[in-house]
Amino acid sequence: MNMETHIEADHDAEVRPAIGRFKRLSPWQRVTLVALPVVLIGTVGAKLISAPAPVAAPPPPMVTVAAPLIRQVSEWDDYVGRFAPSRTVEIRPRVAGEVTGIFFHDGDIVRKGQLLFTIDDRPFAAAVAEARANAASASSALALARTDLSRANRLIGDEAISAGEVDSLRAKVSAAVAALAAANARVRARSLDVEFTRVRAPIGGRISDRRVDAGNQVAGGEGTGGTVLTTINALDPIYFNFDGSEALYLKNQRARQPGAIPASVEIQLQDETEHRWKGKLDFTDNGLDQRSGTIRGRAILANPGYFLTPGMFGNMRLASGAKSDALLVPDASVQTDQARKVVLTVDSKGQVVAKPVTTGPVVDGLRVIRSGLNVNDRIVITGIQFAAPGSQVRTRVGKYSAEAGPAASGASVPTPGEATLGAR
């Protein structure tokens, strides 16, 4: 009993100081000391009770895949050039004189042989009359010489005339024949001068404006000696002149087949969206320009309505080879990976694989793939943003066609090459 009493006394001795210290605390300190453990225990319990349940992993994203299209395409090379007349003539008079009449309106379409200008022909008509009079005199002299020779030939048998006199008469006949021929030639020359006073169109085409008005004196002459009256451009057919690089020239030379017909061309004007003007390659120069490294070429086109006019610009494409089979994919499916082009495909395990490809031109919104794909590949055509190389995806089969039209290009310069779908 004494031991138990001793133990209780010791316990009370330890508790009393602690109780005393608690009583010496202020009221708010006592409340904080009691409430703080309760708040900590409640907070921990609430977190344990409200902890969310584990979330399941999302399924792989869905993408649409399709096999590359196989189509026949005709490839073209692009050029820029200008239209030029197939023939151009400066109208100059061949005789001098006063312009008395103009028989066209500026800018008219004229036909070959149409009367354009007249020049005063009175001086030339007088010259013709004089030449004809000289021809008549020469004809009379020839007739007299022939009569004298005939008379002398009858006297030879009677030995009434010497052989020398007969030879002299024969020479006079020959001289008279020559004189008559010269007189007749002068008549024809003077008649030509009269004809040249009527200036006619040497070719058909569109005529320019008149450079002189009626009443002006013009100089005549051969070559460039005469006064320029106007010019005429032949526009049907019309030429299209262009320059090509050495690389494109080599490409076309290697693709050309022996005995092949001239390469076809198609031209697009500045305000057009299609290459609607058809023609053929007509001429290639015999050498490259060493300063620019280009070679001059020319195409010829029919222009029956004279719509095309010299000086107009155009974008021309030249067929660079025969039709060939090509793999086509949507242009949006071709991605750029640093310095290379890639197409995203999905393998049999549902994994995205990026395949490097060599691309060609765009055909109606579809990109020609020269190498890197085969017909059995499944390319990603929609959902490309969810298809990272190496990731897993779900697939559904889709399809696409060449009806979307040509892909828009931000560049103002034509692409190095184009292609069109071949006729089936």
LUMKEKOL-219435 format. One line per field, with one value per residue (C-alpha): residue number from 0; x, y, z. Coordinates in Angstrom, 1 decimal, padded with zeros to 4 digits. Layout:
residues N
pos (NUM ...)
px (X ...)
py (Y ...)
pz (Z ...)
//
This chain:
residues 424
pos (0 1 2 3 4 5 6 7 8 9 10 11 12 13 14 15 16 17 18 19 20 21 22 23 24 25 26 27 28 29 30 31 32 33 34 35 36 37 38 39 40 41 42 43 44 45 46 47 48 49 50 51 52 53 54 55 56 57 58 59 60 61 62 63 64 65 66 67 68 69 70 71 72 73 74 75 76 77 78 79 80 81 82 83 84 85 86 87 88 89 90 91 92 93 94 95 96 97 98 99 100 101 102 103 104 105 106 107 108 109 110 111 112 113 114 115 116 117 118 119 120 121 122 123 124 125 126 127 128 129 130 131 132 133 134 135 136 137 138 139 140 141 142 143 144 145 146 147 148 149 150 151 152 153 154 155 156 157 158 159 160 161 162 163 164 165 166 167 168 169 170 171 172 173 174 175 176 177 178 179 180 181 182 183 184 185 186 187 188 189 190 191 192 193 194 195 196 197 198 199 200 201 202 203 204 205 206 207 208 209 210 211 212 213 214 215 216 217 218 219 220 221 222 223 224 225 226 227 228 229 230 231 232 233 234 235 236 237 238 239 240 241 242 243 244 245 246 247 248 249 250 251 252 253 254 255 256 257 258 259 260 261 262 263 264 265 266 267 268 269 270 271 272 273 274 275 276 277 278 279 280 281 282 283 284 285 286 287 288 289 290 291 292 293 294 295 296 297 298 299 300 301 302 303 304 305 306 307 308 309 310 311 312 313 314 315 316 317 318 319 320 321 322 323 324 325 326 327 328 329 330 331 332 333 334 335 336 337 338 339 340 341 342 343 344 345 346 347 348 349 350 351 352 353 354 355 356 357 358 359 360 361 362 363 364 365 366 367 368 369 370 371 372 373 374 375 376 377 378 379 380 381 382 383 384 385 386 387 388 389 390 391 392 393 394 395 396 397 398 399 400 401 402 403 404 405 406 407 408 409 410 411 412 413 414 415 416 417 418 419 420 421 422 423)
px (000.0 002.8 004.4 001.2 000.7 004.2 003.7 000.5 002.2 005.0 002.5 000.6 003.8 004.5 001.0 000.6 003.3 001.9 -001.6 -000.2 001.5 -001.8 -003.7 -001.1 -001.9 -004.2 -007.7 -007.0 -003.8 -005.7 -008.3 -005.5 -003.7 -006.8 -008.2 -005.1 -004.8 -008.5 -008.2 -005.1 -006.8 -010.0 -008.0 -006.0 -009.2 -011.0 -008.2 -008.2 -012.0 -012.1 -009.1 -010.2 -010.3 -007.7 -008.5 -008.4 -006.0 -007.7 -007.9 -005.5 -006.7 -008.7 -007.2 -008.4 -006.1 -006.2 -004.0 -002.2 -004.1 -002.5 -003.3 -001.7 -000.3 001.3 004.1 004.8 007.6 006.7 008.0 007.1 007.2 005.6 003.5 004.9 003.6 004.3 005.1 005.6 006.0 006.8 004.8 007.1 006.4 008.6 008.1 008.3 005.4 002.5 000.0 -003.4 -005.5 -005.7 -008.1 -008.1 -008.9 -006.1 -006.0 -008.1 -007.8 -006.7 -006.4 -003.6 -003.7 -006.0 -005.4 -003.9 -002.5 -002.4 000.4 000.0 000.5 000.5 004.3 004.6 001.8 003.7 006.8 004.9 003.6 007.2 008.5 005.8 006.6 010.3 009.2 007.1 010.1 012.4 009.8 009.8 013.6 013.5 011.0 013.1 016.3 014.6 013.3 016.8 018.2 015.5 016.3 020.0 019.5 017.8 020.7 023.3 022.5 023.1 026.3 024.9 025.9 028.9 029.0 030.2 027.1 024.9 026.7 026.2 022.5 022.2 024.0 021.5 018.6 020.1 020.7 017.1 015.9 017.9 016.7 013.1 013.6 015.1 012.3 009.7 011.6 011.4 007.7 007.3 009.4 007.4 004.2 005.5 006.1 002.4 001.4 003.6 001.6 -001.1 000.3 -001.3 -001.1 001.6 000.2 -003.0 -003.2 -003.8 -002.6 -001.1 -002.0 -000.9 002.4 001.6 -001.6 -002.8 -001.0 002.4 005.4 007.0 010.3 010.5 013.2 014.2 014.9 014.7 015.1 011.4 009.2 007.4 003.7 002.5 003.1 001.1 001.4 000.2 -001.6 -003.0 -001.0 000.8 004.2 005.0 008.7 010.2 013.6 014.4 017.2 019.9 018.5 015.1 016.6 018.6 015.5 013.4 016.2 016.5 012.8 012.4 011.8 013.1 010.5 008.2 005.8 006.4 005.8 002.5 002.2 -000.6 -000.6 -002.4 -002.9 -002.5 -006.2 -007.0 -006.9 -006.5 -004.1 -006.7 -004.5 -003.1 -000.2 003.0 006.7 007.9 011.5 014.5 017.6 020.9 022.8 022.5 023.2 026.5 025.7 022.3 022.7 019.3 018.1 015.5 012.4 009.2 005.7 003.0 -000.7 -003.8 -005.4 -008.4 -010.3 -007.1 -007.7 -004.0 -001.8 001.9 003.6 001.2 002.7 001.7 002.6 003.4 003.7 005.6 005.0 008.1 007.4 004.8 002.0 003.2 001.7 002.2 001.2 -000.9 -001.6 -003.4 -001.0 -001.9 -000.6 002.9 004.8 008.1 010.6 013.5 015.1 013.0 009.4 007.6 004.3 002.7 001.6 000.2 001.6 -000.2 000.3 -001.4 001.9 002.5 005.6 007.0 008.3 010.6 009.4 010.5 007.7 006.6 004.2 000.6 -002.2 -005.7 -004.9 -003.0 000.8 002.8 005.1 008.1 009.6 009.3 005.8 004.2 000.6 000.1 000.9 -001.8 -001.3 -002.9 -005.3 -007.2 -006.3 -002.7 -002.4 -003.0 -000.6 002.9 005.6 005.9 002.5 -000.4 -003.6 -006.9 -007.7 -010.7 -010.6 -011.4 -011.0 -010.0 -010.1 -008.6 -011.7 -010.5 -008.8 -005.2 -003.7 -003.2 000.4 001.7 004.5 004.0 006.6 005.4 006.6 009.4 007.0 003.4 001.4 -002.1 -004.1 -003.9 -007.1 -008.4)
py (000.0 002.3 001.7 002.4 005.6 006.6 006.0 008.0 010.8 010.9 010.9 013.8 015.7 015.4 016.4 019.4 021.5 020.9 021.8 024.9 025.9 025.4 027.6 030.4 030.5 033.1 032.0 032.3 030.3 027.6 027.4 027.3 024.5 022.4 023.1 022.7 018.9 018.6 020.7 018.7 015.4 016.6 017.8 014.6 012.6 014.7 014.2 010.5 010.4 012.6 011.1 010.4 006.9 005.9 007.2 004.7 005.5 007.0 004.9 005.6 008.4 007.6 008.4 007.8 005.9 005.0 003.5 005.7 006.3 005.0 007.2 007.9 011.5 013.7 015.8 019.3 021.9 025.5 028.5 032.2 034.0 036.5 036.3 037.6 037.9 035.0 037.6 041.3 043.7 047.4 049.0 051.3 052.8 051.7 055.0 058.6 061.0 062.6 060.3 060.9 058.3 056.1 053.1 051.6 052.4 052.3 048.9 047.1 043.5 043.6 040.8 040.1 042.3 044.9 048.5 050.6 053.8 055.5 057.8 060.4 058.4 061.2 061.5 057.7 057.5 060.1 058.1 055.0 056.9 058.1 054.5 053.2 055.9 054.8 051.2 052.1 053.9 050.9 048.7 050.9 050.9 047.1 046.8 049.1 047.1 043.8 045.3 046.5 043.0 041.3 043.5 042.9 039.1 039.3 041.2 038.7 036.2 038.9 039.9 043.5 044.0 043.0 040.5 043.2 045.3 042.3 041.6 045.3 045.1 041.9 043.7 046.6 044.1 042.6 046.0 047.0 043.8 044.7 048.3 047.2 044.7 047.5 049.8 047.2 046.6 050.3 050.2 047.4 049.2 052.4 050.3 048.8 052.3 053.1 049.9 050.7 053.9 051.7 050.3 047.0 044.7 042.0 039.8 039.5 040.5 043.4 046.8 049.5 053.2 055.2 057.1 059.7 061.4 062.2 065.1 064.3 063.5 060.1 058.8 055.6 053.0 049.4 048.0 050.4 053.5 054.3 056.1 053.8 054.1 051.6 048.0 044.8 041.8 038.4 037.0 033.7 031.7 033.5 032.7 032.3 033.0 031.7 030.9 027.6 026.7 024.2 021.7 021.7 021.6 018.4 016.9 017.3 016.1 012.9 012.4 013.0 009.8 009.3 010.2 011.8 014.5 018.0 018.4 019.9 023.1 024.8 028.4 030.3 034.1 036.4 036.6 032.9 029.9 027.2 026.5 026.8 027.9 024.8 024.7 022.9 023.5 025.1 026.0 025.6 027.7 026.1 027.1 028.3 031.9 031.7 034.8 033.5 029.8 029.6 028.5 030.3 028.4 029.1 027.6 028.2 028.5 029.0 032.4 032.6 035.3 037.5 037.5 036.9 039.9 040.4 041.5 039.6 037.6 034.0 031.0 028.0 024.4 022.0 018.2 016.7 013.1 010.4 009.4 007.3 005.6 007.5 007.3 010.2 011.2 014.3 017.2 017.8 014.4 015.3 016.7 018.5 017.0 019.5 019.1 016.1 015.3 012.5 010.8 009.3 005.7 003.1 -000.4 -003.7 -003.2 000.2 002.1 005.4 005.2 008.3 007.4 009.8 010.4 012.1 014.3 015.5 018.1 018.6 017.2 018.4 018.7 015.4 015.2 012.9 010.6 009.5 007.2 006.1 004.6 001.5 000.6 -001.4 001.4 002.9 006.6 009.0 011.3 012.8 013.2 013.9 016.1 013.0 010.7 011.2 008.9 005.8 006.3 003.8 004.8 003.3 003.4 003.6 003.2 006.3 007.4 010.5 011.6 014.1 016.3 018.9 021.0 022.2 023.0 026.7 027.9 030.9 031.5 033.9 032.2 029.1 025.7 024.0 021.3 020.3 017.3 016.5 013.3 011.3 010.4 007.0)
pz (000.0 000.8 -002.6 -004.5 -002.6 -003.4 -007.2 -007.2 -005.4 -008.0 -010.9 -009.4 -008.9 -012.7 -013.8 -011.6 -013.2 -016.7 -015.5 -014.0 -017.2 -019.2 -016.7 -017.2 -021.0 -022.3 -023.5 -027.2 -026.8 -025.0 -027.8 -030.5 -028.6 -028.4 -031.9 -034.0 -033.6 -034.4 -037.6 -038.8 -038.2 -040.1 -043.1 -043.5 -043.1 -045.8 -048.2 -047.7 -048.1 -051.3 -053.2 -056.9 -058.3 -060.9 -064.5 -067.4 -070.3 -073.5 -076.6 -079.5 -081.9 -085.0 -088.5 -092.0 -094.4 -098.1 -100.7 -103.3 -106.5 -109.8 -112.8 -116.2 -116.2 -118.8 -117.4 -118.6 -118.1 -117.5 -119.5 -119.7 -123.0 -125.4 -128.5 -131.7 -135.3 -137.6 -140.3 -140.2 -143.1 -143.3 -146.1 -148.2 -151.6 -154.5 -156.3 -155.1 -155.3 -153.6 -151.6 -153.1 -151.2 -148.2 -148.3 -144.8 -141.3 -138.7 -137.0 -139.7 -140.6 -144.2 -146.8 -149.1 -152.2 -150.7 -151.9 -149.1 -150.6 -154.0 -155.3 -158.0 -161.2 -163.9 -164.2 -164.5 -167.1 -169.2 -168.9 -170.1 -173.2 -174.0 -173.7 -175.9 -178.6 -178.4 -178.9 -181.9 -183.4 -182.8 -184.4 -187.6 -187.7 -187.5 -190.3 -192.6 -191.8 -192.7 -196.0 -196.9 -196.1 -198.2 -201.2 -200.9 -200.7 -204.1 -205.6 -204.4 -207.2 -209.9 -208.1 -208.1 -204.4 -202.5 -199.6 -197.2 -197.8 -197.2 -193.9 -192.9 -193.6 -191.5 -188.6 -188.9 -188.6 -185.4 -183.9 -184.7 -183.0 -179.9 -179.9 -180.1 -177.2 -175.1 -175.9 -175.0 -171.7 -170.9 -171.6 -169.1 -166.5 -166.8 -166.6 -163.3 -162.0 -162.7 -161.0 -158.0 -157.5 -156.1 -152.8 -151.9 -148.9 -149.5 -146.7 -144.7 -141.1 -138.8 -140.1 -137.9 -138.1 -141.2 -140.8 -143.5 -144.6 -148.1 -149.7 -148.3 -150.5 -149.9 -151.1 -153.1 -153.5 -153.0 -149.6 -146.7 -148.9 -149.0 -146.5 -144.1 -144.7 -142.1 -141.0 -141.2 -138.7 -139.7 -136.7 -137.9 -137.1 -134.3 -132.7 -129.0 -128.2 -125.0 -123.4 -121.7 -119.3 -120.3 -117.7 -119.3 -122.8 -121.8 -120.2 -123.4 -125.6 -123.6 -123.5 -127.3 -129.3 -132.8 -135.4 -132.8 -133.9 -132.7 -129.0 -128.0 -126.0 -124.0 -123.0 -120.3 -120.5 -117.5 -116.6 -117.2 -114.8 -117.5 -120.3 -123.1 -126.1 -127.9 -130.3 -131.2 -130.8 -134.0 -133.6 -131.3 -131.8 -132.9 -129.7 -126.2 -125.1 -123.3 -121.2 -119.8 -120.3 -122.0 -125.4 -127.5 -128.6 -130.5 -130.6 -133.2 -132.5 -134.6 -134.0 -136.4 -134.3 -133.9 -130.2 -129.4 -130.3 -130.4 -127.1 -124.8 -122.0 -121.4 -119.2 -121.5 -120.6 -122.9 -122.9 -121.5 -122.4 -123.1 -120.7 -117.8 -114.7 -111.4 -107.7 -106.5 -102.9 -101.5 -101.5 -097.8 -096.9 -097.9 -094.9 -094.7 -092.3 -092.2 -095.7 -096.9 -097.8 -095.9 -096.1 -092.9 -093.3 -090.9 -090.8 -090.1 -086.3 -086.2 -085.8 -087.7 -090.0 -091.8 -095.2 -097.1 -100.7 -103.9 -105.1 -108.5 -109.7 -108.5 -110.6 -109.8 -106.1 -105.9 -105.6 -107.9 -105.8 -107.9 -105.3 -101.6 -101.7 -103.1 -104.0 -100.8 -098.4 -096.2 -096.2 -093.6 -095.4 -092.5 -088.8 -089.7 -086.6 -084.4 -086.2 -084.7 -086.1 -083.9 -082.1 -082.1 -084.0 -084.9 -088.6 -090.8 -094.6 -096.7 -100.3 -102.3 -105.9 -108.3 -108.3 -105.8 -108.4 -108.4 -105.0 -104.4 -104.4 -102.6 -105.1 -107.9 -110.1 -112.0 -110.7 -112.6 -113.8 -114.1 -115.0 -116.2 -116.0 -119.2 -121.1 -120.2)
//
